[in-house]
Amino acid sequence: MSIRSLTSLCPIQAALLKERVILVNKADEIIGSATKEEAHRIDNIMTKSGGMLHRAFSLFLFNSNNELLMQRRASEKITFPDLYTNSCCSHPLHTIPHEQDPTLGIKHAAIRRVKDELGIVDIHLEDIVFMTRIIYFGPSSGEWGEHELDHVLIVKKDVPIVPNPNEVREIRYMSKNELYKCLEDGDEFPITPWFKIIAESLLKKWWNGIDNLDQNADQEIHQFSFPKQEDSY
């Protein structure tokens, strides 16, 4: 299973389900809030009106050797445990006013979460480059799914890392060739749905221009997948 039942959760992860994420429309305009639990329930995503769509971010951290920090999500994670993904993935919170800001809010959320997940305290607003936004739907087994408007961020910086074992099972820096070789292996390197989309459609271009990121950034909202009734369980 990609997402665990509530009865099997560790107390720390269960408590995080009560956090309130930011609900948006397809233009990334705030329309309300919901708990993480509510925002990830298939019944709340699969509705005729389009369902809950929440704001998220995916941060890609590169070192000075142009290697990407990959993490494997902890077994305790509710969504997609034990899958590989980019450096840090999470949400701005509706209950933190400055994280609602349409420009800087995502960056503030990323700084908060890299500290929580990876023990990184040396990333600042000026280090973070906004690249683009994507909308995707990632169904999972049972009654759960992902439906996010995901802001994609890149940082290139050498930083000390102290992973939180309740969030991250393992980390590794990977070259571009090493990563894409692993992606070809499929089952030997299981990945999250959002990382799959970004790796297949956008990441190579950004990696090739890692020292000129602004040239490849855009303000578009790229629509990759939406929930359909046949995706429900």
C-alpha positions as CSV (number, residue, x, y, z in Angstrom):
1,M,0.0,0.0,0.0
2,S,1.2,3.5,-0.8
3,I,-0.8,5.1,2.1
4,R,-1.4,3.6,5.5
5,S,-4.6,3.2,7.3
6,L,-5.2,5.6,10.2
7,T,-5.1,2.8,12.8
8,S,-1.5,1.8,11.9
9,L,0.0,5.3,12.2
10,C,2.7,6.3,14.7
11,P,1.5,9.1,17.1
12,I,3.8,11.7,15.6
13,Q,2.5,11.2,12.0
14,A,-1.1,11.0,13.2
15,A,-0.8,14.4,14.9
16,L,0.4,15.9,11.7
17,L,-2.8,15.0,10.0
18,K,-4.5,17.7,12.0
19,E,-2.4,20.5,10.4
20,R,-4.5,22.7,8.1
21,V,-3.3,23.0,4.5
22,I,-4.2,25.7,2.0
23,L,-7.0,24.9,-0.5
24,V,-6.7,26.6,-3.9
25,N,-8.4,26.7,-7.2
26,K,-6.6,25.8,-10.5
27,A,-5.3,29.4,-10.7
28,D,-3.6,29.0,-7.3
29,E,-5.9,31.4,-5.6
30,I,-6.7,30.6,-1.9
31,I,-10.3,29.4,-1.4
32,G,-10.1,27.9,2.1
33,S,-8.4,25.3,4.3
34,A,-8.7,21.7,5.3
35,T,-6.8,19.3,7.5
36,K,-4.2,17.1,5.9
37,E,-6.5,14.2,6.5
38,E,-9.4,15.8,4.7
39,A,-7.3,17.0,1.8
40,H,-5.9,13.5,1.1
41,R,-9.2,11.5,1.2
42,I,-10.3,10.3,-2.2
43,D,-13.9,11.1,-1.5
44,N,-12.9,14.8,-1.1
45,I,-10.8,14.8,-4.2
46,M,-13.2,12.8,-6.5
47,T,-16.2,15.1,-6.7
48,K,-18.1,16.5,-9.7
49,S,-17.0,20.0,-8.8
50,G,-13.4,19.1,-9.1
51,G,-12.6,18.2,-5.5
52,M,-10.1,19.5,-3.0
53,L,-6.9,20.8,-4.5
54,H,-4.2,22.0,-2.0
55,R,-1.0,24.0,-2.3
56,A,2.3,22.1,-1.9
57,F,6.0,22.5,-2.7
58,S,8.8,20.2,-3.9
59,L,12.3,21.4,-3.2
60,F,15.3,20.1,-5.0
61,L,18.6,20.6,-3.2
62,F,21.9,20.4,-5.2
63,N,25.4,20.5,-3.8
64,S,28.4,22.2,-5.4
65,N,29.1,19.1,-7.4
66,N,25.7,19.5,-9.1
67,E,24.4,16.3,-7.4
68,L,20.8,16.2,-6.3
69,L,19.9,15.2,-2.7
70,M,17.3,12.4,-2.9
71,Q,15.5,11.1,0.1
72,R,13.7,7.8,0.8
73,R,10.5,8.6,2.8
74,A,10.3,7.0,6.3
75,S,8.3,3.8,6.8
76,E,6.2,5.9,9.3
77,K,5.0,8.3,6.7
78,I,1.3,8.3,5.9
79,T,1.6,9.0,2.2
80,F,3.9,7.0,0.0
81,P,6.1,5.4,2.8
82,D,9.5,4.0,1.7
83,L,9.4,5.6,-1.7
84,Y,12.2,7.7,-3.1
85,T,11.6,11.4,-3.9
86,N,13.3,14.7,-4.2
87,S,15.0,16.5,-1.3
88,C,11.9,17.8,0.6
89,C,8.2,17.8,-0.2
90,S,5.5,19.3,2.0
91,H,2.9,22.0,2.4
92,P,2.5,25.6,3.5
93,L,0.1,25.9,6.4
94,H,-3.1,28.0,6.5
95,T,-2.5,28.6,10.2
96,I,0.8,30.3,9.6
97,P,-0.1,33.7,8.1
98,H,3.1,34.4,6.2
99,E,3.0,31.0,4.5
100,Q,-0.2,32.2,2.8
101,D,1.7,34.8,0.9
102,P,1.5,34.0,-2.9
103,T,5.2,34.7,-3.5
104,L,7.2,34.1,-0.3
105,G,4.9,31.8,1.6
106,I,6.1,28.7,-0.2
107,K,9.7,29.6,0.5
108,H,9.0,30.2,4.2
109,A,7.3,26.8,4.3
110,A,10.3,25.1,2.6
111,I,12.7,26.6,5.2
112,R,10.5,25.3,8.0
113,R,10.2,21.8,6.6
114,V,13.9,21.3,5.6
115,K,14.7,21.9,9.2
116,D,12.0,19.5,10.4
117,E,12.8,16.7,7.9
118,L,16.5,17.1,7.3
119,G,17.9,19.2,10.1
120,I,19.0,21.9,7.7
121,V,19.3,25.3,9.3
122,D,21.4,27.1,6.7
123,I,18.9,27.7,3.8
124,H,17.4,31.2,3.6
125,L,14.9,32.9,1.3
126,E,17.6,34.2,-1.0
127,D,18.9,30.7,-1.6
128,I,15.6,29.4,-3.0
129,V,14.8,29.7,-6.7
130,F,11.2,29.3,-7.7
131,M,11.0,27.3,-11.0
132,T,7.4,26.6,-11.9
133,R,4.1,25.1,-10.7
134,I,2.4,21.8,-11.6
135,I,-1.0,20.3,-10.9
136,Y,-1.1,16.5,-10.5
137,F,-3.2,13.8,-9.1
138,G,-1.7,10.7,-7.5
139,P,-4.2,8.0,-6.5
140,S,-3.2,5.5,-3.9
141,S,-4.8,2.4,-2.5
142,G,-7.9,2.5,-0.3
143,E,-9.5,5.8,0.5
144,W,-6.5,8.1,-0.1
145,G,-4.9,10.2,-2.8
146,E,-2.9,13.3,-3.7
147,H,-4.2,16.3,-5.6
148,E,-1.8,19.1,-5.4
149,L,-0.8,22.4,-6.9
150,D,2.9,22.0,-6.4
151,H,5.4,24.8,-6.4
152,V,8.8,23.5,-7.5
153,L,11.8,25.1,-5.9
154,I,15.6,24.6,-6.4
155,V,18.5,25.4,-4.0
156,K,22.2,24.9,-4.9
157,K,24.2,25.0,-1.7
158,D,26.4,22.8,0.5
159,V,24.7,22.4,3.9
160,P,25.0,20.0,6.8
161,I,22.2,17.5,7.0
162,V,20.8,15.6,10.0
163,P,17.8,13.6,8.8
164,N,14.8,13.1,11.1
165,P,14.2,9.3,11.2
166,N,10.5,9.8,11.6
167,E,10.4,11.6,8.2
168,V,13.4,10.2,6.2
169,R,14.6,6.7,5.9
170,E,17.7,7.4,4.0
171,I,19.4,10.2,1.9
172,R,21.9,10.2,-0.9
173,Y,23.4,12.7,-3.3
174,M,23.1,11.5,-6.9
175,S,24.5,12.6,-10.2
176,K,22.2,13.1,-13.1
177,N,23.4,9.9,-14.8
178,E,23.1,7.9,-11.6
179,L,19.6,9.1,-10.9
180,Y,18.2,8.4,-14.4
181,K,19.9,5.0,-14.5
182,C,18.1,4.2,-11.2
183,L,14.8,5.4,-12.7
184,E,15.2,3.0,-15.6
185,D,15.4,0.1,-13.0
186,G,11.7,0.8,-12.1
187,D,10.8,-1.6,-9.2
188,E,14.3,-1.3,-7.7
189,F,13.9,2.4,-7.2
190,P,10.2,3.2,-6.5
191,I,9.4,6.9,-6.6
192,T,6.6,9.2,-5.7
193,P,4.1,10.3,-8.4
194,W,5.1,14.0,-8.2
195,F,8.8,13.2,-8.6
196,K,8.0,10.9,-11.5
197,I,6.3,13.8,-13.3
198,I,9.0,16.3,-12.6
199,A,11.8,13.9,-13.5
200,E,10.3,13.0,-16.8
201,S,9.2,16.4,-17.9
202,L,11.3,19.2,-16.4
203,L,14.3,18.1,-14.3
204,K,16.8,17.4,-17.0
205,K,16.5,20.9,-18.5
206,W,16.9,22.5,-15.1
207,W,19.8,20.2,-14.2
208,N,21.6,21.1,-17.5
209,G,21.2,24.8,-16.6
210,I,21.8,24.5,-12.9
211,D,23.9,27.7,-12.8
212,N,21.4,29.7,-14.8
213,L,18.1,28.7,-13.2
214,D,16.3,31.9,-13.9
215,Q,16.5,31.3,-17.6
216,N,14.4,28.2,-17.3
217,A,11.9,29.4,-14.6
218,D,8.3,30.3,-15.5
219,Q,5.1,31.5,-13.9
220,E,3.0,28.9,-15.7
221,I,0.8,26.3,-14.0
222,H,1.5,23.1,-15.9
223,Q,-1.4,20.7,-15.7
224,F,-0.3,17.1,-15.8
225,S,-3.1,15.0,-14.4
226,F,-6.6,15.4,-12.9
227,P,-8.7,13.0,-10.9
228,K,-11.2,11.0,-13.0
229,Q,-14.0,8.9,-11.7
230,E,-12.3,5.7,-12.9
231,D,-9.4,6.6,-10.6
232,S,-11.5,6.2,-7.5
233,Y,-11.7,3.0,-5.4
